[in-house]
Amino acid sequence: MEYRHKTSPSPRKFKVVVFARNVLFTVFYDVQEVVHMEFLELGQTVISERYISPLQALKRRLRDVRCDKDSILQHDNARPHISRKTQHALKQLELTTLLHPAYSPGFDPSDYYLFPQLKKYLKGHHYGNDEEVIAHVCRWCRGQSSEFFADGVRLLVKCWRLCADRDGDNVEKKSAKYVTVHRSPSQITERGSERRQT
């Protein structure tokens, strides 16, 4: 029972609102298919130890599926990917990595290609629990054609070419169809138009 003065307003009751939760996962794919994916438990974040475990599983899967052919791992430079523990594990697992330019989200096919496509697919769906989300994501990933994954890798090659052609300027992927190049400030005049290079 609540005691209050007669003239006091009645207490407000707040409505309980169900909010969206994130389901985090690590995914490795090549030009043909998803090679390996792992989902994190609720409340976990990606740290070195949790990134090394999927790398070990990836190595086993590559051995089984690809007969351990030369594979090059391309991931961004997030802390769990570049930590000493991870670098040591990569060396032990004999996984070769492609260097990732700092502050260059345009070089990560997951960021500019895979995840936007997945988000578009999941948009508007409502799930009762995490298991439903995981099942839906797995079904979507496994349902993509090899052409889908090859397109993402082709766009990466295009990004690297543009970067090389622009003498290392940052190339950022904005959509699945268009690549925009961010020029360095020295190439832009005060009005914002490009200077002609001679």
Backbone as ProteinMPNN parsed JSONL, in Angstrom:
{"seq_chain_A": "MEYRHKTSPSPRKFKVVVFARNVLFTVFYDVQEVVHMEFLELGQTVISERYISPLQALKRRLRDVRCDKDSILQHDNARPHISRKTQHALKQLELTTLLHPAYSPGFDPSDYYLFPQLKKYLKGHHYGNDEEVIAHVCRWCRGQSSEFFADGVRLLVKCWRLCADRDGDNVEKKSAKYVTVHRSPSQITERGSERRQT", "coords_chain_A": {"N_chain_A": [[0.841, -1.169, 0.0], [0.433, 2.27, -0.677], [1.334, 5.319, 0.725], [0.245, 8.612, 0.538], [-0.282, 12.16, 0.079], [-3.559, 13.617, -0.07], [-3.894, 15.482, -2.127], [-1.869, 14.919, -3.848], [-0.69, 13.889, -7.055], [-1.729, 10.902, -8.735], [0.368, 7.998, -8.837], [2.459, 7.344, -11.671], [2.328, 4.651, -13.906], [4.638, 2.768, -15.595], [4.778, 1.512, -18.837], [5.834, -1.673, -19.787], [8.189, -2.188, -22.195], [9.101, -4.18, -24.855], [12.267, -4.545, -26.112], [14.478, -4.439, -28.936], [17.029, -6.855, -29.332], [20.472, -7.461, -29.929], [21.913, -9.948, -31.95], [24.939, -11.287, -32.129], [27.344, -12.354, -34.502], [30.055, -14.218, -35.948], [31.296, -14.486, -39.147], [32.632, -16.339, -41.822], [33.416, -16.367, -45.176], [33.795, -17.338, -48.62], [34.361, -17.059, -52.173], [32.412, -18.811, -52.924], [30.658, -19.759, -50.864], [29.294, -19.615, -47.465], [31.726, -20.415, -45.255], [32.191, -20.849, -42.562], [30.37, -20.082, -39.583], [29.7, -18.498, -36.46], [27.781, -17.932, -33.571], [27.487, -15.55, -30.96], [26.913, -15.853, -27.434], [24.184, -14.398, -25.606], [24.836, -11.157, -24.469], [27.574, -11.33, -24.683], [30.6, -10.041, -26.083], [32.764, -9.476, -28.902], [35.906, -10.478, -28.295], [39.472, -11.038, -28.162], [39.889, -13.764, -27.313], [37.408, -14.884, -27.883], [37.381, -14.597, -30.576], [39.405, -16.154, -31.518], [38.559, -18.786, -31.209], [36.519, -19.206, -33.285], [38.328, -18.935, -35.417], [39.929, -21.188, -35.159], [38.028, -23.168, -35.627], [37.4, -22.461, -38.237], [39.796, -23.07, -39.554], [39.822, -25.883, -39.292], [37.541, -26.455, -40.797], [38.272, -25.46, -43.318], [40.281, -27.262, -43.885], [38.78, -29.601, -44.133], [36.816, -28.993, -46.133], [38.017, -27.474, -48.218], [40.325, -28.809, -48.664], [42.494, -27.728, -47.437], [43.631, -25.814, -49.11], [45.539, -23.01, -50.3], [44.466, -20.325, -48.547], [43.465, -16.995, -48.029], [42.937, -14.906, -45.401], [40.815, -12.224, -44.95], [40.259, -9.626, -42.95], [38.971, -6.87, -40.978], [40.673, -4.195, -39.149], [39.921, -4.328, -36.439], [40.18, -4.363, -32.861], [40.043, -7.094, -31.663], [40.907, -8.564, -33.853], [43.496, -7.796, -34.411], [44.999, -8.127, -32.167], [47.709, -9.264, -30.008], [47.349, -11.885, -29.097], [45.552, -12.921, -30.993], [47.07, -12.618, -33.349], [49.166, -14.34, -32.76], [47.75, -16.768, -32.647], [46.842, -16.906, -35.309], [49.267, -17.261, -36.592], [50.066, -19.753, -35.52], [48.0, -21.342, -36.522], [48.571, -21.194, -39.128], [47.331, -19.404, -40.899], [47.066, -17.178, -43.451], [46.927, -13.669, -43.649], [45.391, -10.853, -45.18], [46.566, -7.628, -45.292], [44.862, -4.914, -43.779], [43.903, -1.682, -44.577], [44.141, 1.064, -42.315], [41.3, 2.62, -40.81], [39.449, 2.137, -42.892], [36.618, 1.272, -43.843], [35.561, 0.556, -46.246], [36.856, -1.595, -47.302], [35.992, -3.971, -46.33], [34.171, -6.643, -47.082], [32.04, -7.748, -45.651], [30.946, -5.6, -44.269], [30.151, -3.763, -46.301], [28.705, -5.271, -48.073], [27.69, -8.023, -47.413], [26.385, -7.823, -44.76], [24.595, -5.528, -45.081], [22.846, -6.608, -47.039], [21.8, -8.79, -45.654], [20.548, -7.474, -43.505], [18.571, -6.099, -44.901], [17.022, -8.22, -45.731], [16.128, -9.248, -43.26], [14.631, -7.179, -42.261], [11.613, -6.019, -40.917], [10.748, -8.481, -40.034], [9.66, -10.263, -37.149], [10.8, -11.702, -34.189], [10.495, -14.243, -31.743], [12.443, -15.197, -30.059], [16.036, -15.591, -29.561], [16.924, -17.898, -30.844], [15.223, -18.222, -33.029], [16.004, -16.07, -34.62], [18.663, -16.758, -35.146], [18.297, -19.173, -36.559], [16.962, -18.171, -38.809], [18.893, -16.441, -39.911], [20.94, -18.276, -40.487], [19.625, -19.884, -42.374], [19.214, -17.989, -44.408], [21.885, -17.289, -45.088], [22.896, -19.753, -45.991], [21.271, -20.114, -48.125], [22.077, -18.441, -50.145], [23.399, -17.921, -53.403], [26.423, -19.057, -55.069], [27.214, -17.099, -56.764], [26.32, -14.776, -55.52], [28.126, -14.482, -53.333], [30.501, -14.334, -54.765], [30.133, -11.915, -56.112], [30.389, -10.059, -53.998], [33.108, -10.361, -53.367], [34.233, -9.624, -55.793], [33.601, -6.909, -55.791], [35.292, -6.105, -53.755], [37.785, -6.431, -54.967], [37.53, -4.451, -56.89], [37.475, -2.206, -55.209], [40.097, -2.294, -54.138], [41.552, -1.885, -56.491], [40.722, 0.727, -57.201], [41.753, 2.106, -55.011], [44.508, 1.707, -55.377], [44.811, 2.988, -57.859], [44.3, 5.57, -57.072], [46.454, 6.315, -55.598], [46.472, 5.339, -52.945], [44.371, 6.64, -51.66], [41.558, 6.668, -49.469], [39.042, 4.344, -50.026], [35.652, 4.004, -49.906], [32.919, 1.883, -49.471], [29.678, 2.472, -50.433], [27.264, 1.444, -51.322], [25.815, -1.564, -52.693], [26.126, -1.297, -55.391], [27.562, 0.985, -56.129], [30.702, 2.605, -55.865], [32.362, 4.961, -53.957], [34.917, 7.401, -53.935], [36.895, 8.781, -51.471], [38.489, 11.753, -51.409], [41.68, 13.176, -50.616], [42.129, 16.069, -48.458], [43.856, 17.918, -49.704], [43.285, 17.77, -52.366], [40.991, 19.12, -52.813], [39.373, 22.153, -53.46], [38.618, 25.381, -51.899], [35.94, 25.903, -52.516], [34.967, 23.404, -52.769], [35.152, 22.054, -55.123], [36.941, 19.862, -57.361], [40.485, 19.987, -57.764], [42.314, 20.264, -60.719], [44.556, 17.833, -61.716], [47.778, 17.942, -62.96]], "CA_chain_A": [[0.0, 0.0, 0.0], [1.218, 3.488, -0.825], [0.813, 6.461, 1.476], [0.525, 9.9, -0.089], [-1.218, 13.227, 0.421], [-4.768, 13.58, -0.901], [-3.77, 16.339, -3.311], [-0.769, 14.439, -4.699], [-1.155, 13.169, -8.252], [-1.56, 9.448, -8.641], [1.654, 7.588, -9.423], [2.415, 6.87, -13.053], [2.837, 3.304, -14.134], [5.328, 2.712, -16.877], [4.5, 0.328, -19.639], [7.018, -2.45, -20.114], [8.353, -2.247, -23.643], [10.081, -5.162, -25.301], [13.181, -3.874, -27.03], [15.24, -5.329, -29.816], [18.356, -7.244, -28.874], [21.373, -7.813, -31.021], [22.516, -11.272, -31.983], [26.224, -11.099, -32.792], [27.958, -13.565, -35.032], [31.254, -14.127, -36.765], [31.049, -15.254, -40.369], [33.722, -16.441, -42.785], [32.922, -16.876, -46.455], [34.678, -17.155, -49.768], [33.613, -16.734, -53.39], [31.397, -19.826, -53.186], [29.683, -20.018, -49.807], [29.703, -19.393, -46.08], [32.581, -21.53, -44.863], [31.947, -21.082, -41.131], [29.798, -18.978, -38.813], [29.491, -18.773, -35.041], [26.992, -16.917, -32.886], [27.867, -15.307, -29.569], [25.836, -15.932, -26.455], [23.629, -13.106, -25.228], [25.65, -10.361, -23.56], [28.99, -11.433, -24.993], [31.129, -9.212, -27.161], [33.903, -10.11, -29.557], [37.236, -10.177, -27.77], [40.452, -11.927, -28.794], [39.643, -15.176, -26.995], [36.199, -15.324, -28.581], [37.644, -14.568, -32.014], [40.334, -17.248, -31.812], [37.784, -20.028, -31.315], [36.032, -19.364, -34.667], [39.46, -19.116, -36.328], [40.316, -22.603, -35.077], [36.976, -23.919, -36.33], [37.565, -22.148, -39.659], [40.938, -23.843, -40.053], [39.364, -27.275, -39.436], [36.57, -26.492, -41.912], [39.044, -25.3, -44.557], [40.971, -28.53, -44.104], [37.787, -30.585, -44.572], [36.076, -28.599, -47.334], [38.88, -26.95, -49.28], [41.568, -29.594, -48.653], [43.521, -26.827, -46.903], [44.273, -25.043, -50.178], [45.959, -21.69, -49.836], [43.385, -19.372, -48.313], [43.912, -15.743, -47.423], [41.894, -14.351, -44.548], [40.737, -10.767, -45.016], [39.379, -9.055, -41.93], [39.332, -5.477, -40.708], [41.672, -4.041, -38.1], [39.318, -4.186, -35.116], [41.081, -4.852, -31.811], [40.167, -8.554, -31.534], [41.555, -9.128, -35.039], [44.912, -7.424, -34.492], [45.66, -8.295, -30.867], [48.836, -10.203, -30.007], [46.826, -13.251, -28.963], [44.995, -13.33, -32.287], [48.175, -12.746, -34.301], [49.867, -15.578, -32.4], [46.882, -17.879, -33.07], [46.878, -16.955, -36.778], [50.561, -17.834, -36.958], [50.015, -21.178, -35.183], [47.052, -21.996, -37.426], [49.101, -21.001, -40.482], [46.351, -18.673, -41.704], [47.629, -15.961, -44.023], [45.95, -12.576, -43.651], [45.593, -9.712, -46.056], [46.601, -6.42, -44.473], [43.693, -4.05, -43.945], [44.264, -0.287, -44.324], [43.481, 1.663, -41.154], [40.146, 3.503, -41.03], [38.949, 1.884, -44.242], [35.513, 0.316, -43.831], [35.23, 0.189, -47.614], [37.586, -2.786, -47.708], [35.457, -5.137, -45.627], [32.963, -7.071, -47.796], [30.921, -7.986, -44.73], [30.335, -4.31, -43.931], [29.509, -3.069, -47.418], [27.937, -6.153, -48.952], [26.944, -9.112, -46.767], [25.48, -7.392, -43.689], [23.459, -4.74, -45.586], [21.895, -7.504, -47.708], [21.143, -9.568, -44.599], [19.641, -6.566, -42.78], [17.43, -5.841, -45.775], [16.205, -9.437, -45.696], [15.531, -9.419, -41.929], [13.798, -6.022, -41.932], [10.178, -6.256, -40.847], [10.459, -9.751, -39.367], [9.639, -10.22, -35.685], [11.213, -12.993, -33.663], [10.157, -14.45, -30.34], [13.646, -15.465, -29.269], [17.288, -15.554, -30.313], [17.048, -19.102, -31.671], [14.523, -17.96, -34.288], [16.865, -15.17, -35.399], [19.817, -17.55, -35.582], [17.834, -20.096, -37.602], [16.638, -17.376, -39.999], [20.162, -15.971, -40.472], [21.606, -19.457, -41.072], [18.875, -20.266, -43.579], [19.49, -16.984, -45.434], [23.284, -17.419, -45.524], [23.069, -20.993, -46.76], [20.429, -20.038, -49.316], [22.65, -17.557, -51.154], [24.132, -18.608, -54.471], [27.857, -18.763, -55.114], [27.324, -15.822, -57.485], [26.125, -13.728, -54.513], [29.383, -14.297, -52.607], [31.506, -13.907, -55.74], [29.908, -10.481, -56.351], [30.978, -9.325, -52.877], [34.566, -10.395, -53.499], [34.558, -8.8, -56.97], [33.56, -5.508, -55.359], [36.515, -5.869, -52.983], [38.858, -6.258, -55.957], [37.306, -3.122, -57.467], [37.902, -1.232, -54.193], [41.557, -2.294, -54.091], [42.04, -1.245, -57.723], [40.5, 2.168, -57.073], [42.703, 2.612, -54.024], [45.818, 1.728, -56.029], [44.764, 4.03, -58.886], [44.249, 6.878, -56.401], [47.641, 6.42, -54.747], [46.2, 5.022, -51.549], [43.236, 7.334, -51.051], [40.573, 5.785, -48.853], [37.888, 3.997, -50.84], [34.599, 3.529, -49.011], [31.783, 1.298, -50.172], [28.432, 3.073, -49.969], [26.141, 0.568, -51.645], [26.25, -2.762, -53.412], [26.324, -1.004, -56.803], [28.412, 2.128, -56.399], [31.853, 2.832, -55.007], [32.764, 6.361, -53.969], [36.288, 7.606, -53.491], [37.08, 9.969, -50.644], [39.753, 12.376, -51.773], [42.366, 13.851, -49.519], [41.793, 17.498, -48.441], [44.694, 18.701, -50.613], [42.746, 17.685, -53.721], [39.708, 19.817, -52.854], [39.518, 23.595, -53.29], [37.746, 25.949, -50.867], [34.546, 25.805, -52.929], [34.563, 22.007, -52.756], [35.342, 21.397, -56.415], [38.238, 19.205, -57.47], [41.559, 20.629, -58.511], [42.812, 19.453, -61.831], [45.933, 17.406, -61.521], [48.503, 17.961, -64.24]], "C_chain_A": [[0.888, 1.235, 0.0], [0.552, 4.622, -0.063], [1.217, 7.743, 0.767], [-0.541, 10.895, 0.326], [-2.395, 13.195, -0.537], [-4.629, 14.389, -2.182], [-2.637, 15.906, -4.247], [-1.327, 13.71, -5.913], [-0.915, 11.668, -8.084], [-0.253, 9.047, -9.325], [1.465, 7.07, -10.848], [2.972, 5.459, -13.121], [3.445, 3.281, -15.531], [5.033, 1.395, -17.568], [5.819, -0.385, -19.945], [7.074, -2.609, -21.63], [9.426, -3.282, -23.963], [10.971, -4.473, -26.327], [13.968, -4.906, -27.831], [16.604, -5.621, -29.207], [19.192, -7.577, -30.098], [21.845, -9.245, -30.858], [23.799, -11.108, -32.785], [26.737, -12.428, -33.324], [29.173, -13.234, -35.867], [31.028, -15.023, -37.971], [32.281, -15.191, -41.27], [33.137, -17.019, -44.071], [33.948, -16.619, -47.54], [33.821, -16.857, -50.992], [32.496, -17.726, -53.689], [30.292, -19.886, -52.144], [30.176, -19.519, -48.454], [30.487, -20.627, -45.669], [32.345, -21.873, -43.394], [31.283, -19.849, -40.524], [29.545, -19.442, -37.39], [28.748, -17.612, -34.417], [27.467, -16.784, -31.45], [26.656, -15.453, -28.667], [25.403, -14.522, -26.083], [24.537, -12.407, -24.22], [27.139, -10.431, -23.829], [29.358, -10.463, -26.108], [32.337, -9.93, -27.751], [35.183, -9.583, -28.924], [38.178, -11.214, -28.37], [40.149, -13.4, -28.566], [38.429, -15.714, -27.753], [36.365, -15.268, -30.095], [38.554, -15.728, -32.422], [39.584, -18.565, -31.997], [37.182, -20.216, -32.714], [37.161, -19.544, -35.685], [39.912, -20.575, -36.343], [39.299, -23.478, -35.819], [37.071, -23.691, -37.839], [38.691, -22.978, -40.261], [40.547, -25.309, -40.259], [38.443, -27.416, -40.651], [37.287, -26.35, -43.261], [39.772, -26.589, -44.903], [40.003, -29.572, -44.673], [37.19, -30.257, -45.94], [36.985, -28.216, -48.494], [40.202, -27.701, -49.383], [42.758, -28.723, -48.269], [44.31, -26.118, -48.004], [44.643, -23.676, -49.619], [44.765, -20.754, -49.749], [43.983, -18.14, -47.663], [42.734, -15.156, -46.677], [41.94, -12.832, -44.637], [39.747, -10.303, -43.966], [39.838, -7.642, -41.622], [40.325, -5.409, -39.553], [41.051, -3.713, -36.745], [40.251, -4.831, -34.091], [41.173, -6.376, -31.699], [40.909, -9.203, -32.704], [43.054, -8.868, -35.067], [45.659, -7.596, -33.177], [46.801, -9.308, -30.975], [48.359, -11.647, -29.942], [46.306, -13.764, -30.302], [46.104, -13.532, -33.311], [48.969, -14.025, -34.044], [49.064, -16.796, -32.87], [46.892, -18.024, -34.591], [48.171, -17.603, -37.272], [50.574, -19.341, -36.693], [49.115, -21.954, -36.144], [47.494, -21.934, -38.889], [48.049, -20.407, -41.414], [46.989, -17.367, -42.162], [46.55, -14.889, -44.034], [46.376, -11.491, -44.621], [45.564, -8.465, -45.18], [45.418, -5.522, -44.803], [44.105, -2.614, -43.649], [43.472, 0.283, -43.14], [42.361, 2.599, -41.59], [39.559, 3.351, -42.436], [37.823, 0.858, -44.235], [35.124, -0.155, -45.229], [35.946, -1.05, -48.111], [37.081, -4.047, -47.022], [34.15, -5.568, -46.279], [31.778, -7.352, -46.883], [30.19, -6.688, -44.437], [29.593, -3.686, -45.105], [28.625, -3.969, -48.273], [27.071, -7.154, -48.189], [25.933, -8.612, -45.74], [24.353, -6.482, -44.174], [22.403, -5.603, -46.289], [21.108, -8.32, -46.685], [20.149, -8.708, -43.828], [18.389, -6.277, -43.599], [16.463, -7.031, -45.742], [15.463, -9.574, -44.36], [14.562, -8.3, -41.558], [12.313, -6.387, -41.973], [9.788, -7.578, -40.211], [10.486, -9.55, -37.852], [9.91, -11.618, -35.161], [10.906, -13.074, -32.173], [11.367, -14.686, -29.465], [14.872, -15.476, -30.182], [17.439, -16.749, -31.254], [16.355, -18.92, -33.024], [15.365, -17.075, -35.204], [18.029, -15.964, -35.985], [19.424, -18.494, -36.714], [17.563, -19.357, -38.91], [17.915, -16.894, -40.695], [20.895, -17.127, -41.152], [20.937, -19.867, -42.379], [19.178, -19.286, -44.72], [20.908, -17.149, -45.983], [23.485, -18.649, -46.397], [22.255, -20.988, -48.054], [20.977, -19.15, -50.415], [23.456, -18.358, -52.171], [25.618, -18.261, -54.397], [28.098, -17.441, -55.839], [27.184, -14.639, -56.52], [27.443, -13.435, -53.797], [30.492, -13.83, -53.541], [31.366, -12.415, -56.037], [30.533, -9.631, -55.248], [32.486, -9.26, -52.968], [35.004, -9.577, -54.712], [34.552, -7.315, -56.615], [34.791, -5.152, -54.534], [37.69, -5.627, -53.922], [38.751, -4.87, -56.59], [37.762, -2.027, -56.494], [39.421, -1.137, -54.13], [42.135, -1.62, -55.337], [41.895, 0.272, -57.652], [41.496, 2.787, -56.104], [44.096, 2.724, -54.643], [45.881, 2.833, -57.08], [44.798, 5.428, -58.285], [45.411, 7.078, -55.437], [47.319, 6.275, -53.264], [45.083, 5.791, -50.9], [42.226, 6.319, -50.542], [39.385, 5.579, -49.782], [36.842, 3.43, -49.907], [33.415, 3.046, -49.817], [30.51, 1.872, -49.597], [27.219, 2.213, -50.276], [26.679, -0.613, -52.427], [26.549, -2.465, -54.879], [27.366, 0.077, -57.067], [29.534, 2.237, -55.382], [32.19, 4.308, -55.093], [34.168, 6.473, -53.407], [36.34, 8.884, -52.673], [38.458, 10.531, -50.947], [40.38, 13.04, -50.554], [42.068, 15.346, -49.595], [42.621, 18.336, -49.409], [44.165, 18.687, -52.045], [41.439, 18.452, -53.866], [39.944, 21.308, -52.613], [38.554, 24.086, -52.224], [36.278, 25.831, -51.238], [34.068, 24.366, -52.957], [34.733, 21.31, -54.091], [36.753, 20.819, -56.479], [39.238, 20.088, -58.196], [41.964, 19.698, -59.633], [44.253, 19.084, -61.543], [46.612, 17.352, -62.877], [49.708, 17.077, -64.178]], "O_chain_A": [[1.961, 1.242, 0.603], [-0.65, 4.852, -0.196], [2.386, 7.939, 0.436], [-1.582, 10.515, 0.862], [-2.248, 12.791, -1.69], [-5.188, 14.016, -3.213], [-2.475, 16.476, -5.326], [-2.324, 12.995, -5.81], [-0.005, 11.243, -7.373], [0.175, 9.692, -10.282], [0.454, 6.449, -11.178], [3.963, 5.13, -12.469], [2.835, 3.72, -16.506], [5.04, 0.325, -16.96], [6.802, 0.254, -20.321], [6.134, -3.097, -22.257], [10.522, -3.252, -23.402], [10.481, -3.889, -27.293], [14.095, -6.069, -27.448], [17.247, -4.738, -28.64], [18.671, -7.927, -31.156], [22.141, -9.691, -29.749], [23.755, -10.824, -33.982], [26.589, -13.475, -32.694], [29.308, -12.139, -36.413], [30.619, -16.176, -37.834], [32.886, -14.135, -41.452], [32.446, -18.038, -44.047], [34.848, -15.792, -47.391], [32.67, -16.443, -50.853], [31.71, -17.507, -54.611], [29.121, -20.045, -52.488], [31.311, -19.066, -48.313], [29.979, -21.747, -45.726], [32.305, -23.046, -43.024], [31.59, -18.718, -40.899], [29.225, -20.604, -37.139], [29.044, -16.45, -34.694], [27.807, -17.773, -30.801], [25.522, -15.211, -29.079], [26.168, -13.569, -26.23], [24.953, -13.01, -23.23], [27.9, -9.655, -23.25], [28.536, -10.117, -26.956], [32.86, -10.875, -27.162], [35.495, -8.395, -29.009], [37.73, -12.162, -29.014], [40.152, -14.193, -29.507], [38.427, -16.858, -28.206], [35.555, -15.844, -30.821], [38.473, -16.22, -33.547], [39.947, -19.369, -32.856], [37.323, -21.297, -33.285], [36.982, -20.221, -36.697], [40.234, -21.127, -37.395], [39.667, -24.404, -36.541], [36.85, -24.612, -38.626], [38.549, -23.524, -41.355], [40.895, -25.909, -41.276], [38.551, -28.367, -41.425], [36.948, -27.036, -44.225], [39.869, -26.964, -46.072], [40.355, -30.33, -45.577], [37.072, -31.13, -46.8], [36.732, -28.604, -49.634], [41.102, -27.278, -50.109], [43.881, -28.949, -48.718], [45.503, -25.853, -47.854], [44.12, -23.248, -48.59], [44.135, -20.435, -50.757], [44.897, -18.237, -46.844], [41.666, -14.936, -47.248], [42.99, -12.226, -44.422], [38.547, -10.554, -44.074], [40.956, -7.257, -41.962], [40.765, -6.438, -39.041], [41.596, -2.909, -35.989], [41.018, -5.736, -34.421], [42.281, -6.91, -31.644], [41.478, -10.283, -32.55], [43.804, -9.629, -35.677], [46.835, -7.244, -33.085], [46.851, -10.105, -31.912], [48.884, -12.52, -30.633], [46.583, -14.897, -30.695], [46.085, -14.509, -34.06], [49.391, -14.706, -34.979], [49.627, -17.74, -33.423], [46.944, -19.141, -35.106], [48.175, -18.378, -38.229], [51.033, -20.117, -37.531], [49.428, -23.08, -36.531], [46.878, -22.538, -39.767], [47.892, -20.839, -42.556], [47.403, -16.55, -41.34], [45.401, -15.157, -44.384], [47.563, -11.253, -44.843], [44.626, -8.275, -44.406], [45.025, -5.389, -45.963], [44.614, -2.345, -42.561], [42.28, 0.012, -42.99], [42.464, 3.281, -42.609], [39.216, 4.341, -43.081], [38.044, -0.303, -44.581], [34.429, -1.161, -45.373], [35.682, -1.515, -49.22], [37.71, -5.099, -47.138], [33.119, -4.933, -46.06], [30.629, -7.208, -47.3], [28.961, -6.666, -44.362], [28.508, -3.134, -44.92], [27.872, -3.475, -49.112], [25.846, -7.13, -48.312], [24.75, -8.938, -45.833], [23.224, -6.648, -43.711], [21.206, -5.355, -46.15], [19.901, -8.517, -46.831], [19.04, -9.15, -43.53], [17.284, -6.218, -43.061], [15.245, -6.857, -45.727], [14.298, -9.971, -44.338], [13.758, -8.456, -40.638], [11.829, -6.984, -42.935], [8.62, -7.782, -39.88], [11.264, -8.741, -37.345], [9.325, -12.595, -35.629], [11.044, -12.093, -31.442], [11.333, -14.412, -28.266], [14.759, -15.382, -31.404], [18.015, -16.624, -32.335], [16.843, -19.406, -34.044], [15.43, -17.302, -36.412], [18.337, -15.853, -37.172], [20.136, -18.603, -37.712], [17.892, -19.851, -39.989], [18.009, -16.934, -41.921], [21.41, -16.976, -42.26], [21.61, -20.161, -43.367], [19.376, -19.702, -45.861], [21.111, -17.148, -47.197], [24.166, -18.589, -47.42], [22.525, -21.769, -48.967], [20.411, -19.1, -51.507], [24.108, -19.345, -51.831], [26.012, -17.294, -53.745], [29.074, -16.745, -55.559], [27.853, -13.619, -56.687], [27.835, -12.275, -53.668], [31.331, -13.019, -53.15], [32.371, -11.722, -56.199], [31.139, -8.597, -55.529], [33.084, -8.223, -52.68], [36.037, -8.909, -54.665], [35.4, -6.555, -57.084], [35.28, -4.024, -54.602], [38.495, -4.723, -53.698], [39.76, -4.198, -56.8], [38.366, -1.038, -56.91], [39.977, -0.04, -54.075], [43.103, -0.866, -55.241], [42.818, 1.011, -57.994], [42.02, 3.872, -56.355], [44.783, 3.727, -54.45], [46.886, 3.535, -57.185], [45.275, 6.367, -58.922], [45.343, 7.931, -54.552], [47.845, 7.014, -52.433], [44.847, 5.63, -49.702], [42.065, 5.244, -51.119], [38.796, 6.545, -50.267], [37.114, 2.47, -49.185], [32.961, 3.724, -50.74], [30.278, 1.773, -48.392], [26.234, 2.262, -49.54], [27.857, -0.653, -52.781], [27.163, -3.291, -55.554], [27.99, 0.082, -58.127], [29.34, 1.992, -54.192], [32.295, 4.854, -56.191], [34.553, 5.725, -52.508], [35.887, 9.938, -53.118], [39.471, 9.856, -50.76], [39.696, 13.409, -49.6], [41.782, 15.855, -50.679], [42.143, 19.362, -49.892], [44.568, 19.522, -52.855], [40.837, 18.437, -54.939], [40.638, 21.683, -51.668], [37.759, 23.307, -51.698], [35.44, 25.671, -50.351], [32.877, 24.121, -53.149], [34.488, 20.108, -54.197], [37.643, 21.24, -55.74], [38.891, 20.832, -59.113], [41.947, 18.477, -59.481], [45.064, 19.932, -61.171], [46.078, 16.781, -63.828], [50.443, 16.964, -65.16]]}, "name": "protein", "num_of_chains": 1, "seq": "MEYRHKTSPSPRKFKVVVFARNVLFTVFYDVQEVVHMEFLELGQTVISERYISPLQALKRRLRDVRCDKDSILQHDNARPHISRKTQHALKQLELTTLLHPAYSPGFDPSDYYLFPQLKKYLKGHHYGNDEEVIAHVCRWCRGQSSEFFADGVRLLVKCWRLCADRDGDNVEKKSAKYVTVHRSPSQITERGSERRQT"}
